[in-house]
């Protein structure tokens, strides 16, 4: 199901996005700077959309222009990642509403959760007003959730 240019993969109900920790991601002690986890999860969300066939540039350029914007984030730091670690951001759809999505995103190292986050993003027009999530995007996201339900059966 991965589209051209997507780096991650979908397994069951999760999108798995690989991240390598580079020097620029760390503080002077070689530990990932806390705000960089937000960058890792942002990249994973963008890659998830790309993997589902959603063209974010086209959304911006359509007649009215629209995008997903983060509305709120909760994040829990459990253990630090370090320089040269190979991480995976696992993203799961928690809720899909008219104009918002809620995603759980865990940053993992060797299967161990280092960071847990929950992100709520709103689908908005360029003027900042909420818009309904388009049917094609909604169906792609519902398909992701359904894959996980099929595997649980």
Secondary structure, 3 states (H helix, E strand, C coil): CCCCCCCCEEECCEEEEEEECCHHHECCCCEECCCHHHHHHHHHHHHHHHHCCCCHHHHHHCCCCEEEEEEEEEEEECCCCECCCEEEEEEEEEEECCCEEEEEEEEEECCEEEEEEEEEEEEEECCCCECCCCHHHHHHHHHHHHHHHHHHC
